[in-house]
Every structure is written in C-alpha cells, then in structure tokens.
Amino acid sequence: MGLKSYIVASVILLFAIGVYVFNIEPNDYTLQVLDQTLTLPIALWIIIPAMSLFVATLVHMFYYGFKNFLTNKSIQRDNENLILLINKRLLNENFTKIFKSNDSKEAGDILSQLEIKIKDTNFSTPNKKINETASHIININAGKYVSTRDLKLSSDNSFMQKNLKNKIDIDDNFALDVVKQKNSYSQDVIKYAFIKVAKNKSMTTIKKVLENIDLDVEMLKALVKKDSQENNDFSLDNSMLLKLIKKTDITNQDLIQIAKKYKKSISPERLIKLFEDLVAYDEKFTESYLYVLAEYEMIDNMREALTSTQKNEFTIYKAYLDLRDAGKHYPLDTFL
C-alpha cells in the first residue's frame, strides 16, 4: 500500500470509529489531572490514542523513507562516480572523488589501479559519456585531431600529447606555431613539431625559430638533414653549427652521421674546420675528427692527431693507417 492510500484509509477508519462511538455514546467525559480538567466527547477520547498511533506511524514512515531516500541517492552518486572513474581511466587520468558505500569504494580502488583501453573501433555502451570518450580515443589513435575543447584534458595527458601530434602531422603551420610558443607545450610535443618543421619548411623559416628552442641530438640531426639538402645562402654556417652542437649531449657516432650528411653538400675545407673547432672545444670529439680526416685522406693530419694518444686509444684509426702504410686500402666504414 502506498503512503497516500495508507493516510486516506487511516483517516476514513478513524472517522468511522468516531461516528460509530458517538452514535452509541454521545455524552462527554471529563478527565482530571491534578488541578487541570479536560472535557471531551467520549468518541473523541476513543479516537485520540488511535490518532496518536497514526501520527507516530507517519513519523516513523517519513523518517525511514527519508533515510532510504538518502541511501538511494548515495548509491546513485556512487554509480555515477564509478562511471566517471571509468571515463577518467580510459583517458589515463586520476579520479579523486570519494565513494560513500564500502562496495563502491572497493570497486573504485580496484578500477583506479587498472589501465583501461578501447580495443574495438565499434565500441559502444548505453552510457553517452563513455561512448563520447571512446569515440575521441578511437579517433586520436587513428591519427585524427579532436578539438581540445571536447577533450578537456590536462596538457601533460598522453592522449592530449598524441592529439597535438596528430594536428602537427596534418598542419605544418600549427607545427611552426608550437615551436614558436615553446612555453605552451611539453618538450616532447615541441620536439615532434620541430622535426616536422625541419622536414617541411625552408631553412629561411627554420633559422628564425632556432634561438627559441633547445635542440636535442635527434632534433639536431633533423636540422642537419634539411640543411644538407638545401645547401644555399640560408644554410647554417660553422659558428651556428658549433653553437647548436655544444648545447646537445652528442656522441662521436652522432657526429660521424652528421659528417656523412654534410660531406655531400659542403666543402671539405669547411667540414674539416668544423671538426677541428669541435676538438679544440672538447677532445672527446677526436674520434669523429679522425673520421672526417680519413674520409678526405688527410693522412698526415691523422698521424699528427694520433701522436699524443694512448696505445689502446683509437685502435681502428691506427689500424687503418697501418694498412695504408702496407699498401692496403680499405674504406674506413669497413672498420666501423
């Protein structure tokens, strides 16, 4: 029976009892408590205890009904928070809201430690929010760009980073804007954008942004590849190359690859001078300098550079010279 039906039925019953008693005994009854007296019809005296029980019953029902309402609302909020938690985990984000019930808290603790991924491009659920998130993830993984307003993710989120890279892939001008506004993006995104710029923009454009960013070895190699391909009045000069190289944690093997690129585009004198200056800056670059000398068969210069070295140092280059002295000529790359 519903609450409304219970109230109506109870009122009708009380009224019927009152009418019945009044028809049997219409007189009054006086109740005296100490010096106080109260005179009421007998029918009313009969109804008062039943009325009190009726009111107490209503209070009881309202109390537990309200308590049950709060419990259901708490369960509903926990269910909503579980959906939000799943949505956050899909996006590789943390969830900070607190669950009320122990069961929901336990489920939340487990889900918070799991990595949830969308594997099926036809993924679908009854929940609109999850479907929307899944659609964004599928599009991003497919190389498409999703508006950052729709994503609403932190700048360091992995999906946000990938999404920005997707936009860089499809928009060269955006890639250039990223490089120009380095304080607005992560170093990983800036690096990705710069490599894209180095591939698709002219050296004239690239040189304008070089002062704005810090290059790592991979970025430097992308720049050298572009520079060696264009080889015009806007190419990098030795002083700029030295400045850029000094800022990177570069190895001799990296420098040898750079030398191979530039060998096809700049003069031997300039390339040798570049590596002479590098060795003058730091002797750890001797190996790459020896490689350049060997490439241009500057044998006397190689001997001079190797004069003050230890016996177990640069053995490949010493063996290379010994073979040449023995009349055996092999390409240096055979030993490397």
Buried (B, 14 or more C-beta within 10 A) or exposed (E): EEEEEBBEEBEEEBEEBBEEBBEEBEEEBEEEEEEEEEEEBBBBBBBEEBBEEBEEEBEEEEEEEEEEEEEEEBBEBBEEBBBBBBBBBBBBBEBEEEBBBEEBBEBBEEBEEEEEEBEEEEBEEEEEEBEEBBBBBBBBBEEBBBEEEEBEBEEEBEBBBBBBBBBBBEBBEBBBBBBBEBEEBBEEBBBBBBBBBBEEBEBEBBBEBBEEBEBBBEBBBBBBBBBBBBEEEEBBEBEEBBEBBEEBEBBBEBBBBBBBBBBEBBEEEEBBEBBBBBBEEEEEBBBBBBBBBBBBEBBEBBBEBBEEBEEEEBEBBBEBBEBBEEEEEEEBEEEE
